[in-house]
Amino acid sequence: MKIFKISFILFAGLLITTNSHAILMTEVSDNAYITVGGYDIAWVAPVSQVSGSWAPINYSHQSQFGWSPLTLAAYNEIGGLDALNFTGNGYNAVWNGSQHIDPLTGANSRGSNSTINSIAIATAWFSDQHLHIDFSQAIGGDAWSGADFEGSSCANSCNESLAFRISQSAQVPEPASLALLGLGLAGIGFSRRKKIA
């Protein structure tokens, strides 16, 4: 009987660890999101943000870094998105022989293939219930969910959720731009002094 109890506890612990994890309490890694049309866009969950029955997406920590659910207005402004927009070189989830997985967070992609170099996946920062995204469901770009919209391909059952913020690169002037601004201001000041003298 004691062996049965120990086995049951170990099995239950394994189920808990495979189906849940702690949300990462750091800022989303630069390689876990994309930048499009002046916005940073993160793929944050394999379920809808609109349907109340899912509700696994947590913005309580990431909101301090400007992240919020994508709005339909911003989605339309950037001209829509496809799963392939989240692929390229240098993203956090890389092919391991059977799927794309982030070796640091465990975030992974279902329905991707080895011809894709890497995928930006941010689930580990926004959900304690999901580490994966359903890549194949977002091919064609109509399975997305944001704050106020859902795609049409599988409403309320398999919509992939997106978060956004104003691009961090757009908010911070580059050092060269600051140097040019400083030179311009110095030139204006110098020319005014020259006119007065």
PELIN-V997980 format. One record per pair of residues at least 6 apart in sequence whose C-alpha atoms are under 7 Angstrom apart, sorted by the first residue. I is the first residue (numbers start at 1). J is the second residue. Records with the same first field share a line. If there is no record, write none. Layout:
I->J + J
This chain:
19->129
20->128 + 129 + 130
21->128 + 129
22->128
23->124 + 125 + 126 + 127 + 128
24->124 + 125
25->61 + 125
27->62 + 65
28->122 + 125
31->90 + 91 + 92 + 120
32->42 + 91 + 92 + 120 + 121 + 122
33->40 + 41 + 42 + 120 + 121 + 122
34->40 + 41 + 42 + 86 + 120
35->41 + 167
36->78
37->78
38->166 + 167 + 170
39->164 + 165 + 166 + 167
40->164 + 165 + 166 + 167
41->162 + 163 + 164 + 165
42->122 + 162 + 163 + 164
43->121 + 122 + 123 + 161 + 162 + 163
44->121 + 122 + 123 + 126 + 161 + 162 + 163
45->57 + 123 + 127 + 130 + 133 + 160 + 161
46->132 + 133 + 134 + 158 + 159 + 160 + 161
47->54 + 157 + 158 + 159 + 160 + 161
48->54 + 145 + 156 + 158 + 159 + 160 + 161
49->55 + 145 + 146 + 147 + 161
50->145 + 146 + 147 + 148 + 149
51->156
56->127 + 128 + 129
57->126 + 127
58->126 + 127
59->68 + 126
66->165
67->163 + 164 + 165
68->163 + 164 + 165
69->146 + 147 + 162 + 163 + 164
70->146 + 147 + 162 + 163 + 164
71->146 + 147 + 148
72->148 + 149
80->141
81->141
82->138 + 139 + 140 + 141
83->135 + 138 + 139 + 141
84->139
86->119 + 120
87->116 + 117 + 118 + 119 + 120
88->117 + 118 + 119
89->117 + 118
90->118
91->118 + 119 + 120
92->102 + 118 + 119 + 120 + 121
93->100 + 101 + 102 + 107 + 108 + 118 + 119 + 120 + 121
94->100 + 101 + 102 + 117 + 118 + 119
95->101 + 114 + 118
99->109 + 110 + 112 + 113
100->108 + 109 + 112 + 118
101->107 + 108 + 109
102->108
105->124
106->131
107->121 + 123 + 124 + 131 + 132
108->131 + 132 + 133
109->132 + 133 + 134 + 135
110->132 + 133 + 134 + 135
111->134 + 135 + 136
112->135 + 136
123->130 + 131 + 132
124->131
137->143
138->144 + 160
142->151 + 152 + 153
143->150 + 151 + 152 + 153 + 154 + 159 + 160
144->150 + 151 + 159 + 160 + 161 + 162
145->151 + 159 + 160 + 161 + 162
146->161 + 162
150->159
151->159
